[in-house]
Amino acid sequence: MNCCSDVGIVVLGSQEERHGLLPADTDTKLAAHVAFKAAAQTGAKLVGIVNSAAEYDYIKHGRHFPIPVVVHDLKCVVETAIERLGIEKFVVVNGHGGNTLIAGHLPKLAEQLDVKIAFNNAIVRFEGAHAGSGECSMAVAADVVGIANLAGQDNFEKYPEVGFVAMREAHVNPKIKKLAEKTADEGVQVDIELGRRLLKKAIDDVISMLKAI
């Protein structure tokens, strides 16, 4: 299928450093997995990866950058795709919650470059708590990490960032607080079938956006 061969996909992820037993670049790898699958099914072009990430000021972990830095890095990828490939429509596939802050800056960037840019946040919407059951299940289903490597992921004393259970400063966000309490109660359960379902939902969401832009 080549219905979207005129659309470019930009992967937007992060380097977390504190992700429990998950790889530091899990957000990037999940976004790249979803982007690749969506591109393969639609003919859309994979045009680049941005690893710099933004974050809310109440989340004090990971390697994060000011919003203008991330927007600049994204702009560089888009400009290269415009110049080299003549692409004028883009979908940003995001894998990191803090990058939601970038979405509001994209209309101005699109206007500046005279292109269309859509922001897809499906992975973040579907995965649930940070480094929790949903994200771990997706990571295993996408072959980002082996299930055996995640034994002990719910040791919240050692990994306070998992579900933000023990990072109470982040609980000022009611949604994060609710997910943290759920994660503390249930632990981290890795379910490869759940991971596959969540990935498919994210892929289908991206495909819909590629067709609509």
C-alpha positions in Angstrom: 0.0 0.0 0.0 1.4 3.4 -1.0 -1.4 5.7 0.0 0.8 7.9 2.1 4.1 8.0 0.1 4.1 11.8 0.3 4.1 11.9 4.1 7.2 11.9 6.3 7.3 10.3 9.7 9.6 11.7 12.4 10.3 9.6 15.5 10.4 11.6 18.7 11.7 9.8 21.8 14.0 10.3 24.8 17.0 9.1 26.7 15.5 8.5 30.2 18.6 7.2 32.2 16.1 6.2 34.9 13.7 3.7 33.4 14.0 0.8 35.9 15.3 -2.2 34.0 14.1 -1.0 30.6 16.8 0.4 28.2 17.3 4.2 28.5 16.1 4.7 25.0 12.9 2.6 25.3 10.7 5.6 24.3 12.6 6.1 21.1 12.6 2.4 20.2 8.9 2.0 20.8 8.2 5.1 18.7 10.5 3.8 16.0 8.8 0.4 16.1 5.3 1.9 15.7 6.6 4.3 13.0 8.2 1.5 11.0 5.1 -0.7 11.1 2.9 2.3 10.0 5.3 3.2 7.2 5.5 -0.3 6.0 1.7 -0.5 5.7 1.2 2.9 4.1 4.3 3.8 2.1 5.0 6.8 4.3 8.7 7.8 4.5 10.7 7.5 7.7 12.7 10.7 7.7 14.4 10.9 11.0 14.7 10.4 14.8 14.9 13.0 17.5 16.3 11.8 20.8 16.2 15.0 22.7 13.2 15.3 24.9 11.2 17.8 26.9 9.7 17.2 30.4 7.3 18.7 32.9 9.1 20.6 35.6 7.7 18.4 38.4 9.4 15.3 37.0 13.0 15.3 38.1 14.7 12.5 36.3 16.1 11.6 32.9 18.1 13.7 30.4 15.8 16.4 29.2 16.1 19.7 27.4 14.3 23.0 27.1 11.3 23.0 24.7 13.1 25.3 22.1 16.0 22.8 21.9 13.7 19.9 21.1 11.7 22.0 18.6 15.0 23.1 16.9 16.1 19.4 16.6 12.7 18.5 15.1 12.9 21.5 12.7 16.3 20.2 11.4 14.9 16.8 10.5 11.8 18.4 8.8 13.9 20.9 6.9 16.2 18.1 5.6 13.2 16.1 4.4 11.8 19.2 2.7 15.1 19.9 0.9 16.1 16.3 0.1 12.8 14.6 -0.5 10.3 17.4 -1.3 8.0 16.2 1.5 5.5 18.8 2.7 3.4 16.7 5.2 4.7 15.2 8.4 3.5 13.0 11.3 5.5 13.1 14.5 5.3 9.8 16.3 6.0 10.5 20.0 7.0 7.9 22.6 7.7 10.2 25.6 5.1 11.8 27.8 7.1 15.0 28.4 7.2 15.7 24.7 3.5 16.4 24.8 4.7 19.9 25.6 6.1 20.1 22.1 2.7 19.7 20.4 1.6 23.3 21.0 4.7 24.6 19.2 4.2 22.6 16.0 1.5 24.9 14.4 4.0 27.8 14.4 6.8 25.5 13.1 4.5 24.3 10.3 3.6 27.8 9.3 7.2 28.9 9.4 8.2 26.0 7.0 5.0 26.1 5.0 4.2 22.4 5.6 1.7 20.3 7.6 2.8 18.7 10.8 0.6 16.4 13.0 1.6 15.1 16.4 0.7 11.6 17.3 0.7 10.7 21.0 -0.9 7.3 20.8 1.9 5.4 22.5 1.8 7.7 25.5 -2.0 7.5 25.7 -2.1 3.7 25.6 0.9 2.7 27.6 -0.2 3.8 31.1 2.2 4.4 33.9 5.8 5.3 33.2 7.9 2.1 32.9 4.9 0.1 34.2 3.0 -2.9 33.0 1.8 -1.4 29.7 5.2 0.0 28.6 7.1 -3.1 29.7 4.6 -5.3 27.9 5.0 -3.2 24.7 8.8 -3.3 25.0 8.8 -7.1 25.2 6.3 -7.4 22.4 8.5 -5.1 20.2 11.7 -7.1 21.1 13.2 -4.0 22.8 14.0 -6.1 25.9 13.6 -9.7 27.0 11.0 -10.6 29.6 13.6 -12.2 31.8 15.5 -8.8 32.0 12.5 -7.2 33.7 12.4 -9.3 36.8 12.4 -6.9 39.7 11.1 -3.9 37.7 8.5 -3.3 40.5 11.2 -2.9 43.2 10.0 0.7 43.8 12.6 1.4 46.5 15.4 0.6 44.0 13.6 2.1 41.0 11.4 4.9 42.3 10.7 6.2 38.8 8.7 3.1 37.8 5.1 4.2 37.8 6.5 7.3 39.6 5.4 5.3 42.7 8.2 6.7 44.9 8.7 10.0 43.1 6.0 11.8 45.0 6.9 15.2 43.7 5.3 14.0 40.4 2.0 13.3 42.2 1.0 16.9 41.8 -0.4 15.7 38.5 -3.6 13.8 39.4 -3.3 11.4 36.5 0.2 10.4 37.4 -0.8 10.0 41.1 -3.7 7.7 40.1 -1.4 5.6 37.9 1.2 5.5 40.6 -1.3 4.2 43.1 -2.5 1.6 40.7 1.1 0.5 39.9 1.9 0.3 43.7 -1.1 -1.9 44.2 -0.7 -4.2 41.2 3.0 -4.2 40.7 4.5 -4.5 37.2 3.0 -7.4 35.2 4.5 -8.1 31.8 2.0 -9.5 29.3 3.2 -9.9 25.8 -0.3 -10.2 24.4 -1.2 -7.0 26.1 1.9 -5.4 24.6 1.0 -6.6 21.1 -2.6 -5.2 21.4 -1.3 -1.8 22.6 1.3 -1.6 19.8 -1.4 -2.5 17.2 -3.7 0.2 18.6 -0.8 2.7 18.4 0.1 1.6 14.8 -3.5 1.9 13.7 -3.8 5.3 15.2 -0.7 6.5 13.3 -2.0 5.0 10.1 -5.2 6.9 10.5 -3.3 10.1 11.0 -1.1 9.5 8.0 -4.2 9.1 5.8 -5.9 12.1 7.2 -3.1 14.7 7.0 
